[in-house]
Amino acid sequence: MSHPTRRTVIAGAAGISAVVVLAACGSDDASPASVAPPARKPQVETLGRASDVPVSGGLILADRGIVVTQPSPGEYRAFSAICTHKGCTVAAVKDNIISCYCHNARYSATDGAVEGGPATEPLPAKPIRLDGNTIELITS
């Protein structure tokens, strides 16, 4: 009966180690790369109180370039307050129409679509959310 050589013992040990390493690679544990990153909390900026926005009307925040509307009770929308015709700030919101008095452009308070006048592009929508009675602009 012959005894295994030192080389045979080392080669066998290396083979067993390789099997153990490969078996570990096939485990059902989630790897760090497959774990979803934590959800980022959106950045917000307070625009005002919902109770300050009349139904079928709006609140123009000229210093921020935003108009907030309430087309129907409890439904709030926000748009750029800059007229897409010549860049004037819109001046009024009444009967669900956002009006620019520079050249009489008119936009829908529901979706910012052009309702009349020389403007051909809608007012860009701004993402907002309601937190209690506070209207917040989502900035990121």
C-alpha positions as CSV (number, residue, x, y, z in Angstrom):
1,M,0.0,0.0,0.0
2,S,1.5,3.4,-1.0
3,H,1.1,6.6,0.9
4,P,-0.1,9.7,-0.8
5,T,2.6,12.2,-1.6
6,R,2.7,15.6,-0.3
7,R,1.8,17.0,-3.7
8,T,-1.4,14.8,-3.8
9,V,-2.5,15.9,-0.4
10,I,-2.1,19.6,-1.3
11,A,-3.9,19.2,-4.7
12,G,-6.8,17.4,-2.9
13,A,-7.1,20.1,-0.3
14,A,-7.1,22.8,-3.1
15,G,-9.9,20.9,-4.9
16,I,-12.0,20.7,-1.8
17,S,-11.5,24.5,-1.1
18,A,-12.6,25.3,-4.7
19,V,-15.8,23.3,-4.3
20,V,-16.6,25.1,-1.0
21,V,-16.0,28.5,-2.6
22,L,-18.2,27.7,-5.7
23,A,-20.9,26.3,-3.5
24,A,-21.0,29.6,-1.5
25,C,-21.4,31.5,-4.8
26,G,-24.6,29.7,-5.5
27,S,-26.3,30.5,-2.2
28,D,-29.8,32.0,-2.0
29,D,-28.6,34.9,0.2
30,A,-29.1,38.4,-1.4
31,S,-25.9,39.9,-2.4
32,P,-25.3,43.6,-1.7
33,A,-25.6,44.5,-5.4
34,S,-29.1,43.1,-5.5
35,V,-30.4,45.0,-2.5
36,A,-32.5,48.0,-3.4
37,P,-31.1,51.3,-2.1
38,P,-33.2,53.1,0.5
39,A,-35.9,55.3,-0.9
40,R,-35.0,58.9,-1.1
41,K,-37.3,61.4,0.5
42,P,-38.3,64.0,-2.0
43,Q,-37.2,67.6,-1.5
44,V,-40.1,70.0,-1.2
45,E,-40.7,73.7,-0.9
46,T,-43.8,75.1,0.7
47,L,-45.9,77.2,-1.7
48,G,-48.8,78.1,0.6
49,R,-52.1,77.0,2.2
50,A,-54.6,75.0,0.2
51,S,-57.3,77.1,1.8
52,D,-55.9,80.2,0.1
53,V,-56.6,78.8,-3.4
54,P,-60.2,79.4,-4.4
55,V,-62.2,76.7,-6.3
56,S,-62.1,77.6,-10.1
57,G,-59.4,80.1,-9.3
58,G,-55.8,80.2,-8.3
59,L,-52.9,81.7,-6.4
60,I,-50.2,83.4,-8.5
61,L,-46.8,83.3,-6.8
62,A,-45.0,85.7,-9.1
63,D,-41.8,85.7,-7.1
64,R,-41.5,82.0,-7.6
65,G,-42.9,81.9,-11.1
66,I,-45.7,79.5,-10.2
67,V,-49.4,79.5,-10.3
68,V,-51.4,77.1,-8.2
69,T,-55.0,76.3,-9.2
70,Q,-58.0,74.4,-7.8
71,P,-60.1,73.4,-10.8
72,S,-62.6,71.5,-8.6
73,P,-62.9,71.1,-4.9
74,G,-59.8,69.4,-3.4
75,E,-58.0,69.1,-6.8
76,Y,-54.8,71.2,-6.9
77,R,-52.6,71.8,-9.9
78,A,-49.5,74.0,-10.4
79,F,-47.9,75.4,-13.5
80,S,-45.2,77.9,-14.6
81,A,-46.6,81.4,-14.2
82,I,-44.6,82.6,-17.2
83,C,-46.7,83.0,-20.3
84,T,-45.3,80.9,-23.1
85,H,-46.1,83.7,-25.7
86,K,-43.7,86.5,-24.6
87,G,-42.6,85.6,-21.1
88,C,-44.9,87.9,-19.1
89,T,-46.1,86.7,-15.7
90,V,-49.7,85.6,-15.8
91,A,-52.1,88.0,-14.0
92,A,-55.3,86.2,-13.0
93,V,-57.1,82.9,-12.5
94,K,-60.9,83.0,-12.8
95,D,-63.5,80.5,-14.0
96,N,-60.7,77.9,-14.5
97,I,-58.8,80.1,-16.9
98,I,-55.3,81.4,-16.3
99,S,-55.0,84.8,-18.0
100,C,-52.0,86.8,-19.2
101,Y,-52.8,90.4,-19.7
102,C,-49.7,91.3,-21.8
103,H,-51.3,89.9,-25.0
104,N,-54.5,88.2,-23.8
105,A,-53.2,84.6,-23.8
106,R,-55.4,82.2,-21.9
107,Y,-54.7,78.8,-20.4
108,S,-56.6,76.0,-18.8
109,A,-56.4,75.8,-15.0
110,T,-56.8,72.1,-15.2
111,D,-53.9,71.1,-17.5
112,G,-52.2,74.3,-18.6
113,A,-53.4,73.9,-22.2
114,V,-53.8,77.0,-24.4
115,E,-57.4,78.2,-24.4
116,G,-57.0,81.3,-26.5
117,G,-54.9,84.2,-27.5
118,P,-51.5,84.3,-29.3
119,A,-49.8,81.6,-27.1
120,T,-49.2,78.2,-28.9
121,E,-47.5,76.3,-26.1
122,P,-49.2,75.2,-22.8
123,L,-47.9,76.3,-19.4
124,P,-45.5,73.6,-18.1
125,A,-46.9,71.7,-15.1
126,K,-45.1,71.7,-11.8
127,P,-45.1,68.7,-9.5
128,I,-46.9,69.4,-6.2
129,R,-48.4,67.5,-3.3
130,L,-50.8,68.3,-0.5
131,D,-49.6,67.8,3.1
132,G,-52.6,68.6,5.3
133,N,-53.5,72.2,4.3
134,T,-50.0,72.9,2.9
135,I,-49.3,72.8,-0.8
136,E,-45.7,71.7,-1.5
137,L,-43.6,71.9,-4.6
138,I,-41.6,68.8,-5.2
139,T,-38.1,70.0,-6.2
140,S,-36.4,66.6,-6.5
